[in-house]
């Protein structure tokens, strides 16, 4: 019984010792954790400081960039305000000719000789008609004056034969008739010359 009791006591003691050991281990672990935390904090503090410095630098850079942009905008405004006025715009170029006219131009060039030919013959026709008309008119007057001249000469010759023994008044009428005859003869010659000239000109032009 005593042995049992002693064994139990020993066991209890052992258990107590184990418990103490476990407690000590726990304490050691907690100390280690605390030390680790302290170390981490000591290491993180400079890192946090570095980060803070970096952020400050970035902010400064951003401010500098904004200032530069403001300066550029001010310079652009000054250039726009102080630059000379733009030159006047030139007038727009004339519109190109329509495509239909460009397509019809070769056709018109091909038809131009035909048109000139037609105009030439049209003019030639009226030219011929004009000269032929005046030719007929002058010929009519020529024959008319020829007939008048022949009848007048016949009348005057008969008058002079019957009035040779008449008074001086009849001699005066005969002289006037002779002068009239001479004038008619001259007119007849002129008309004949005109007819010849017109006929020659018309014949030359028709050739």
WOURBEL-V289111 format. One record per backbone hydrogen bond with DSSP energy under -0.5 kcal/mol. CO is the residue of the C=O (numbers start at 0). NH is the residue of the N-H. If there is no record, write none. Layout:
co->CO nh->NH
co->CO nh->NH
This chain:
co->0 nh->4
co->1 nh->5
co->2 nh->6
co->3 nh->7
co->4 nh->8
co->5 nh->9
co->6 nh->10
co->7 nh->11
co->8 nh->12
co->9 nh->13
co->10 nh->14
co->11 nh->15
co->12 nh->16
co->13 nh->17
co->14 nh->18
co->15 nh->19
co->16 nh->20
co->17 nh->21
co->18 nh->22
co->19 nh->23
co->20 nh->24
co->21 nh->25
co->22 nh->26
co->23 nh->27
co->24 nh->28
co->25 nh->29
co->26 nh->30
co->27 nh->31
co->28 nh->32
co->29 nh->33
co->30 nh->34
co->31 nh->35
co->32 nh->36
co->33 nh->37
co->34 nh->38
co->35 nh->39
co->36 nh->40
co->37 nh->41
co->38 nh->42
co->39 nh->43
co->40 nh->44
co->41 nh->45
co->42 nh->46
co->43 nh->47
co->44 nh->48
co->45 nh->49
co->46 nh->50
co->47 nh->51
co->48 nh->52
co->49 nh->53
co->50 nh->54
co->51 nh->55
co->52 nh->56
co->53 nh->57
co->54 nh->58
co->55 nh->59
co->56 nh->60
co->57 nh->61
co->58 nh->62
co->59 nh->63
co->60 nh->64
co->61 nh->65
co->62 nh->66
co->63 nh->67
co->64 nh->68
co->65 nh->69
co->66 nh->70
co->67 nh->71
co->68 nh->72
co->69 nh->73
co->70 nh->74
co->71 nh->75
co->72 nh->76
co->73 nh->77
co->74 nh->78
co->75 nh->79
co->76 nh->80
co->77 nh->81
co->78 nh->82
co->97 nh->101
co->98 nh->102
co->99 nh->103
co->100 nh->104
co->101 nh->105
co->102 nh->106
co->103 nh->107
co->104 nh->108
co->105 nh->109
co->106 nh->110
co->107 nh->111
co->108 nh->112
co->110 nh->114
co->111 nh->115
co->112 nh->116
co->113 nh->117
co->114 nh->118
co->115 nh->119
co->116 nh->120
co->117 nh->121
co->118 nh->122
co->119 nh->123
co->120 nh->124
co->121 nh->125
co->122 nh->126
co->123 nh->127
co->124 nh->128
co->125 nh->129
co->126 nh->130
co->127 nh->131
co->128 nh->132
co->129 nh->133
co->130 nh->134
co->131 nh->135
co->132 nh->136
co->133 nh->137
co->134 nh->138
co->135 nh->139
co->136 nh->140
co->137 nh->141
co->138 nh->142
co->139 nh->143
co->140 nh->144
co->141 nh->145
co->142 nh->146
co->143 nh->147
co->144 nh->148
co->145 nh->149
co->146 nh->150
co->147 nh->151
co->148 nh->152
co->149 nh->153
co->150 nh->154
co->151 nh->155
co->152 nh->156
co->153 nh->157
co->154 nh->158
co->155 nh->159
co->156 nh->160
co->157 nh->161
co->158 nh->162
co->160 nh->163
co->162 nh->165
co->166 nh->169
co->166 nh->170
co->167 nh->171
co->168 nh->172
co->169 nh->173
co->170 nh->174
co->171 nh->175
co->172 nh->176
co->173 nh->177
co->174 nh->178
co->175 nh->179
co->176 nh->180
co->177 nh->181
co->178 nh->182
co->179 nh->183
co->180 nh->184
co->181 nh->185
co->182 nh->186
co->183 nh->187
co->184 nh->188
co->185 nh->189
co->186 nh->190
co->187 nh->191
co->188 nh->192
co->189 nh->193
co->190 nh->194
co->191 nh->195
co->192 nh->196
co->193 nh->197
co->194 nh->198
co->195 nh->199
co->196 nh->200
co->197 nh->201
co->198 nh->202
co->199 nh->203
co->200 nh->204
co->201 nh->205
co->202 nh->206
